[in-house]
Amino acid sequence: CFALASLGAPVRINDPDCVAKTFPDYFEKFSQIIHSEMK
């Protein structure tokens, strides 16, 4: 969930492969959101 980006705290995702089928570029998009929020 992208709401994690707004927490401002470290987050550990235990099973990162869980998004491979339904949202393969999840971590790329998540990273873009986090970096845009920091600017």
N, C-alpha and C positions, 0 to 999 in steps of 0.2 A: 504494500500500500504506500502511495506517495505521501501520506500523512506522516510517515516516519521522518521525512525530511524536515518537518517543522519542529521536531522535538528538541533539536540542538544538543542531543546526547548521543554517545556511541551506541550503535545498534549491532547486534550479532544475529545473522541469519543462519540458522543451523543447517538448513537444507537448501542451498542456493539452486540446486538442480530442479527444484519444484516448479520453477517458472519456465523451464526450457521448452516445453511444448506449447503452452498457452500465451506466453509473452517472452519470446526468445531474446529480445533486446531490452528487457526490463532494467538490467543493471546499467546499461549505457544511458537510458533515459533518466534513471534515478540519479546517476552521476551528474548529468547535465542540469537537473533541477537543483541539486545541492550546490553546485558551483555557481549557478545563476543567483541563488539566494544569498550567497556569501559576498557578492559584489555590491 
